[in-house]
Amino acid sequence: MAAHPAQHPHVVVHAPALDGSRRVTADDEYLGVASHLDDVVELLRLADLDRIEVEDDDVVEWQGGGPDDWPGLSEHHDR
């Protein structure tokens, strides 16, 4: 009936920091810092959550922008 099993944790990709990196948490557990969508996928894999579709808004909460928003990565190359 449900599209996603109830055992999925609440995954949050937090708003970007000044350098464009984003913290990733699952429930209250800190998984790491991501600088790219691929990093989010890898952090979930390492936490044995690789069955989660990271671009699925029903499972992953993207704060401060979606999966394509990584500010700071292109803007801050010039010093």
N, CA, C and O atoms as CSV, one atom per row, in Angstrom:
chain,resi,resn,atom,element,x,y,z
A,1,MET,N,N,0.830,-1.192,0.000
A,1,MET,CA,C,0.000,0.000,0.000
A,1,MET,C,C,0.874,1.255,0.000
A,1,MET,O,O,0.736,2.103,-0.881
A,2,ALA,N,N,1.763,1.377,0.971
A,2,ALA,CA,C,2.643,2.542,1.021
A,2,ALA,C,C,3.782,2.379,0.021
A,2,ALA,O,O,4.268,1.271,-0.204
A,3,ALA,N,N,4.194,3.473,-0.566
A,3,ALA,CA,C,5.274,3.432,-1.549
A,3,ALA,C,C,6.621,3.171,-0.891
A,3,ALA,O,O,7.525,2.615,-1.515
A,4,HIS,N,N,6.754,3.572,0.366
A,4,HIS,CA,C,8.020,3.418,1.080
A,4,HIS,C,C,7.772,2.697,2.401
A,4,HIS,O,O,6.825,3.010,3.122
A,5,PRO,N,N,8.626,1.737,2.707
A,5,PRO,CA,C,8.462,1.043,3.987
A,5,PRO,C,C,8.565,2.003,5.162
A,5,PRO,O,O,9.292,2.995,5.110
A,6,ALA,N,N,7.829,1.696,6.218
A,6,ALA,CA,C,7.784,2.577,7.384
A,6,ALA,C,C,9.118,2.639,8.118
A,6,ALA,O,O,9.350,3.569,8.890
A,7,GLN,N,N,10.011,1.657,7.889
A,7,GLN,CA,C,11.260,1.633,8.633
A,7,GLN,C,C,12.295,2.631,8.109
A,7,GLN,O,O,13.364,2.762,8.706
A,8,HIS,N,N,12.015,3.327,7.027
A,8,HIS,CA,C,12.964,4.331,6.548
A,8,HIS,C,C,13.137,5.437,7.588
A,8,HIS,O,O,12.145,5.945,8.111
A,9,PRO,N,N,14.362,5.815,7.893
A,9,PRO,CA,C,14.582,6.925,8.817
A,9,PRO,C,C,14.269,8.245,8.129
A,9,PRO,O,O,14.166,8.315,6.904
A,10,HIS,N,N,14.123,9.274,8.923
A,10,HIS,CA,C,13.934,10.613,8.369
A,10,HIS,C,C,15.319,11.162,8.018
A,10,HIS,O,O,16.084,11.554,8.899
A,11,VAL,N,N,15.627,11.186,6.724
A,11,VAL,CA,C,16.923,11.664,6.254
A,11,VAL,C,C,16.798,13.145,5.917
A,11,VAL,O,O,15.871,13.560,5.221
A,12,VAL,N,N,17.745,13.937,6.421
A,12,VAL,CA,C,17.750,15.370,6.152
A,12,VAL,C,C,19.095,15.750,5.548
A,12,VAL,O,O,20.153,15.440,6.096
A,13,VAL,N,N,19.029,16.438,4.391
A,13,VAL,CA,C,20.211,17.080,3.832
A,13,VAL,C,C,20.044,18.550,4.198
A,13,VAL,O,O,19.187,19.244,3.652
A,14,HIS,N,N,20.867,19.010,5.120
A,14,HIS,CA,C,20.703,20.340,5.701
A,14,HIS,C,C,21.106,21.436,4.726
A,14,HIS,O,O,21.766,21.180,3.719
A,15,ALA,N,N,20.696,22.663,5.041
A,15,ALA,CA,C,21.005,23.817,4.196
A,15,ALA,C,C,22.517,23.956,4.014
A,15,ALA,O,O,23.285,23.623,4.916
A,16,PRO,N,N,22.940,24.444,2.856
A,16,PRO,CA,C,24.369,24.569,2.587
A,16,PRO,C,C,25.083,25.493,3.566
A,16,PRO,O,O,24.550,26.526,3.969
A,17,ALA,N,N,26.301,25.101,3.941
A,17,ALA,CA,C,27.179,25.960,4.739
A,17,ALA,C,C,27.802,26.997,3.801
A,17,ALA,O,O,27.540,26.986,2.599
A,18,LEU,N,N,28.610,27.875,4.342
A,18,LEU,CA,C,29.230,28.923,3.533
A,18,LEU,C,C,30.081,28.362,2.397
A,18,LEU,O,O,30.189,28.980,1.338
A,19,ASP,N,N,30.683,27.196,2.612
A,19,ASP,CA,C,31.514,26.601,1.567
A,19,ASP,C,C,30.723,25.725,0.603
A,19,ASP,O,O,31.301,25.127,-0.305
A,20,GLY,N,N,29.398,25.643,0.792
A,20,GLY,CA,C,28.555,24.861,-0.102
A,20,GLY,C,C,28.337,23.436,0.359
A,20,GLY,O,O,27.516,22.724,-0.219
A,21,SER,N,N,29.051,23.000,1.390
A,21,SER,CA,C,28.863,21.639,1.881
A,21,SER,C,C,27.566,21.549,2.690
A,21,SER,O,O,27.071,22.549,3.210
A,22,ARG,N,N,27.037,20.349,2.783
A,22,ARG,CA,C,25.763,20.142,3.476
A,22,ARG,C,C,25.872,18.959,4.424
A,22,ARG,O,O,26.339,17.887,4.039
A,23,ARG,N,N,25.434,19.158,5.683
A,23,ARG,CA,C,25.389,18.066,6.650
A,23,ARG,C,C,24.266,17.111,6.270
A,23,ARG,O,O,23.239,17.522,5.730
A,24,VAL,N,N,24.473,15.838,6.558
A,24,VAL,CA,C,23.464,14.821,6.284
A,24,VAL,C,C,23.204,14.052,7.573
A,24,VAL,O,O,24.128,13.558,8.218
A,25,THR,N,N,21.925,13.963,7.934
A,25,THR,CA,C,21.539,13.221,9.129
A,25,THR,C,C,20.420,12.240,8.788
A,25,THR,O,O,19.663,12.438,7.838
A,26,ALA,N,N,20.336,11.182,9.586
A,26,ALA,CA,C,19.230,10.228,9.491
A,26,ALA,C,C,18.667,10.097,10.896
A,26,ALA,O,O,19.353,9.640,11.810
A,27,ASP,N,N,17.415,10.501,11.062
A,27,ASP,CA,C,16.825,10.658,12.388
A,27,ASP,C,C,17.743,11.605,13.164
A,27,ASP,O,O,17.946,12.735,12.721
A,28,ASP,N,N,18.296,11.199,14.286
A,28,ASP,CA,C,19.182,12.090,15.035
A,28,ASP,C,C,20.653,11.718,14.850
A,28,ASP,O,O,21.516,12.226,15.565
A,29,GLU,N,N,20.937,10.841,13.899
A,29,GLU,CA,C,22.303,10.373,13.696
A,29,GLU,C,C,23.000,11.191,12.607
A,29,GLU,O,O,22.492,11.339,11.496
A,30,TYR,N,N,24.170,11.713,12.954
A,30,TYR,CA,C,24.981,12.472,11.999
A,30,TYR,C,C,25.679,11.486,11.071
A,30,TYR,O,O,26.411,10.610,11.533
A,31,LEU,N,N,25.457,11.624,9.754
A,31,LEU,CA,C,26.069,10.711,8.797
A,31,LEU,C,C,27.349,11.269,8.196
A,31,LEU,O,O,28.252,10.509,7.844
A,32,GLY,N,N,27.437,12.598,8.074
A,32,GLY,CA,C,28.629,13.196,7.495
A,32,GLY,C,C,28.304,14.478,6.759
A,32,GLY,O,O,27.216,15.040,6.885
A,33,VAL,N,N,29.288,14.927,5.983
A,33,VAL,CA,C,29.158,16.159,5.211
A,33,VAL,C,C,29.287,15.819,3.735
A,33,VAL,O,O,30.176,15.069,3.333
A,34,ALA,N,N,28.401,16.373,2.943
A,34,ALA,CA,C,28.404,16.136,1.499
A,34,ALA,C,C,28.727,17.413,0.759
A,34,ALA,O,O,28.300,18.498,1.155
A,35,SER,N,N,29.480,17.284,-0.312
A,35,SER,CA,C,29.790,18.415,-1.184
A,35,SER,C,C,29.151,18.251,-2.554
A,35,SER,O,O,29.294,19.109,-3.424
A,36,HIS,N,N,28.446,17.144,-2.738
A,36,HIS,CA,C,27.840,16.823,-4.030
A,36,HIS,C,C,26.775,15.759,-3.794
A,36,HIS,O,O,26.795,15.066,-2.777
A,37,LEU,N,N,25.863,15.637,-4.722
A,37,LEU,CA,C,24.813,14.628,-4.623
A,37,LEU,C,C,25.402,13.226,-4.458
A,37,LEU,O,O,24.870,12.411,-3.705
A,38,ASP,N,N,26.495,12.950,-5.161
A,38,ASP,CA,C,27.136,11.636,-5.053
A,38,ASP,C,C,27.608,11.366,-3.626
A,38,ASP,O,O,27.605,10.220,-3.176
A,39,ASP,N,N,28.013,12.422,-2.914
A,39,ASP,CA,C,28.433,12.258,-1.515
A,39,ASP,C,C,27.253,11.832,-0.641
A,39,ASP,O,O,27.409,11.013,0.265
A,40,VAL,N,N,26.081,12.389,-0.915
A,40,VAL,CA,C,24.883,12.015,-0.154
A,40,VAL,C,C,24.590,10.530,-0.371
A,40,VAL,O,O,24.314,9.794,0.576
A,41,VAL,N,N,24.656,10.108,-1.628
A,41,VAL,CA,C,24.423,8.697,-1.954
A,41,VAL,C,C,25.419,7.808,-1.206
A,41,VAL,O,O,25.037,6.779,-0.648
A,42,GLU,N,N,26.692,8.202,-1.194
A,42,GLU,CA,C,27.726,7.415,-0.518
A,42,GLU,C,C,27.523,7.385,0.995
A,42,GLU,O,O,27.698,6.338,1.620
A,43,LEU,N,N,27.156,8.520,1.591
A,43,LEU,CA,C,26.907,8.545,3.034
A,43,LEU,C,C,25.756,7.618,3.407
A,43,LEU,O,O,25.813,6.931,4.427
A,44,LEU,N,N,24.721,7.598,2.586
A,44,LEU,CA,C,23.598,6.700,2.851
A,44,LEU,C,C,24.023,5.249,2.673
A,44,LEU,O,O,23.586,4.380,3.428
A,45,ARG,N,N,24.866,4.976,1.687
A,45,ARG,CA,C,25.351,3.611,1.467
A,45,ARG,C,C,26.155,3.140,2.679
A,45,ARG,O,O,25.978,2.020,3.158
A,46,LEU,N,N,27.035,4.008,3.165
A,46,LEU,CA,C,27.855,3.646,4.324
A,46,LEU,C,C,27.019,3.402,5.575
A,46,LEU,O,O,27.412,2.631,6.450
A,47,ALA,N,N,25.866,4.058,5.656
A,47,ALA,CA,C,24.959,3.876,6.800
A,47,ALA,C,C,23.964,2.742,6.553
A,47,ALA,O,O,23.007,2.571,7.309
A,48,ASP,N,N,24.200,1.961,5.478
A,48,ASP,CA,C,23.326,0.854,5.105
A,48,ASP,C,C,21.916,1.339,4.778
A,48,ASP,O,O,20.929,0.659,5.059
A,49,LEU,N,N,21.840,2.524,4.181
A,49,LEU,CA,C,20.550,3.101,3.775
A,49,LEU,C,C,20.517,3.293,2.263
A,49,LEU,O,O,19.832,4.185,1.762
A,50,ASP,N,N,21.254,2.459,1.541
A,50,ASP,CA,C,21.395,2.657,0.105
A,50,ASP,C,C,20.143,2.312,-0.695
A,50,ASP,O,O,20.117,2.511,-1.909
A,51,ARG,N,N,19.119,1.806,-0.044
A,51,ARG,CA,C,17.860,1.566,-0.750
A,51,ARG,C,C,17.026,2.843,-0.862
A,51,ARG,O,O,15.993,2.858,-1.532
A,52,ILE,N,N,17.473,3.897,-0.215
A,52,ILE,CA,C,16.743,5.166,-0.251
A,52,ILE,C,C,17.088,5.920,-1.534
A,52,ILE,O,O,18.257,6.056,-1.894
A,53,GLU,N,N,16.065,6.399,-2.206
A,53,GLU,CA,C,16.256,7.231,-3.400
A,53,GLU,C,C,16.454,8.667,-2.920
A,53,GLU,O,O,15.516,9.295,-2.429
A,54,VAL,N,N,17.685,9.188,-3.063
A,54,VAL,CA,C,18.013,10.478,-2.451
A,54,VAL,C,C,17.243,11.648,-3.039
A,54,VAL,O,O,17.084,12.676,-2.380
A,55,GLU,N,N,16.768,11.510,-4.258
A,55,GLU,CA,C,16.036,12.618,-4.870
A,55,GLU,C,C,14.531,12.523,-4.628
A,55,GLU,O,O,13.765,13.302,-5.195
A,56,ASP,N,N,14.104,11.582,-3.799
A,56,ASP,CA,C,12.695,11.383,-3.480
A,56,ASP,C,C,12.316,12.247,-2.277
A,56,ASP,O,O,12.754,11.985,-1.156
A,57,ASP,N,N,11.511,13.264,-2.511
A,57,ASP,CA,C,11.137,14.208,-1.457
A,57,ASP,C,C,10.335,13.568,-0.328
A,57,ASP,O,O,10.277,14.124,0.769
A,58,ASP,N,N,9.718,12.416,-0.570
A,58,ASP,CA,C,8.942,11.763,0.480
A,58,ASP,C,C,9.840,11.099,1.515
A,58,ASP,O,O,9.412,10.861,2.644
A,59,VAL,N,N,11.073,10.800,1.146
A,59,VAL,CA,C,11.988,10.083,2.031
A,59,VAL,C,C,13.094,10.990,2.544
A,59,VAL,O,O,13.473,10.913,3.713
A,60,VAL,N,N,13.611,11.847,1.675
A,60,VAL,CA,C,14.725,12.729,2.026
A,60,VAL,C,C,14.239,14.172,2.048
A,60,VAL,O,O,13.644,14.652,1.083
A,61,GLU,N,N,14.498,14.856,3.154
A,61,GLU,CA,C,14.133,16.269,3.278
A,61,GLU,C,C,15.347,17.114,2.881
A,61,GLU,O,O,16.402,17.039,3.511
A,62,TRP,N,N,15.181,17.906,1.843
A,62,TRP,CA,C,16.244,18.793,1.364
A,62,TRP,C,C,15.966,20.192,1.893
A,62,TRP,O,O,14.980,20.816,1.501
A,63,GLN,N,N,16.813,20.687,2.768
A,63,GLN,CA,C,16.638,22.020,3.341
A,63,GLN,C,C,17.549,23.008,2.622
A,63,GLN,O,O,18.716,22.712,2.369
A,64,GLY,N,N,17.019,24.169,2.298
A,64,GLY,CA,C,17.833,25.204,1.671
A,64,GLY,C,C,18.175,24.914,0.224
A,64,GLY,O,O,19.168,25.426,-0.292
A,65,GLY,N,N,17.375,24.106,-0.434
A,65,GLY,CA,C,17.606,23.773,-1.838
A,65,GLY,C,C,17.553,22.280,-2.063
A,65,GLY,O,O,17.752,21.488,-1.142
A,66,GLY,N,N,17.284,21.906,-3.296
A,66,GLY,CA,C,17.126,20.496,-3.624
A,66,GLY,C,C,18.428,19.809,-3.996
A,66,GLY,O,O,19.512,20.343,-3.758
A,67,PRO,N,N,18.318,18.618,-4.583
A,67,PRO,CA,C,19.493,17.811,-4.908
A,67,PRO,C,C,20.432,18.462,-5.922
A,67,PRO,O,O,21.598,18.078,-6.019
A,68,ASP,N,N,19.944,19.426,-6.665
A,68,ASP,CA,C,20.794,20.101,-7.653
A,68,ASP,C,C,21.398,21.398,-7.127
A,68,ASP,O,O,22.118,22.079,-7.858
A,69,ASP,N,N,21.120,21.753,-5.876
A,69,ASP,CA,C,21.592,23.019,-5.308
A,69,ASP,C,C,22.804,22.795,-4.413
A,69,ASP,O,O,22.679,22.326,-3.282
A,70,TRP,N,N,23.957,23.132,-4.926
A,70,TRP,CA,C,25.215,23.032,-4.182
A,70,TRP,C,C,25.949,24.357,-4.315
A,70,TRP,O,O,26.995,24.416,-4.961
A,71,PRO,N,N,25.423,25.419,-3.720
A,71,PRO,CA,C,26.044,26.738,-3.848
A,71,PRO,C,C,27.427,26.748,-3.215
A,71,PRO,O,O,27.705,26.016,-2.265
A,72,GLY,N,N,28.265,27.580,-3.753
A,72,GLY,CA,C,29.608,27.690,-3.199
A,72,GLY,C,C,30.593,26.841,-3.968
A,72,GLY,O,O,31.787,27.143,-3.981
A,73,LEU,N,N,30.125,25.785,-4.609
A,73,LEU,CA,C,31.043,24.921,-5.318
A,73,LEU,C,C,31.527,25.556,-6.617
A,73,LEU,O,O,32.671,25.351,-7.022
A,74,SER,N,N,30.667,26.320,-7.262
A,74,SER,CA,C,31.108,26.996,-8.488
A,74,SER,C,C,31.449,28.451,-8.226
A,74,SER,O,O,32.361,28.994,-8.850
A,75,GLU,N,N,30.723,29.099,-7.303
A,75,GLU,CA,C,30.917,30.521,-7.065
A,75,GLU,C,C,32.241,30.837,-6.369
A,75,GLU,O,O,32.799,31.916,-6.569
A,76,HIS,N,N,32.749,29.906,-5.551
A,76,HIS,CA,C,33.910,30.215,-4.725
A,76,HIS,C,C,35.248,29.748,-5.305
A,76,HIS,O,O,36.267,29.771,-4.614
A,77,HIS,N,N,35.246,29.329,-6.568
A,77,HIS,CA,C,36.506,28.923,-7.171
A,77,HIS,C,C,37.430,30.109,-7.408
A,77,HIS,O,O,38.652,29.985,-7.327
A,78,ASP,N,N,36.831,31.259,-7.701
A,78,ASP,CA,C,37.633,32.471,-7.918
A,78,ASP,C,C,37.916,33.129,-6.571
A,78,ASP,O,O,37.002,33.310,-5.767
A,79,ARG,N,N,39.155,33.482,-6.322
A,79,ARG,CA,C,39.470,34.120,-5.044
A,79,ARG,C,C,39.940,35.516,-5.268
A,79,ARG,O,O,40.255,36.222,-4.310
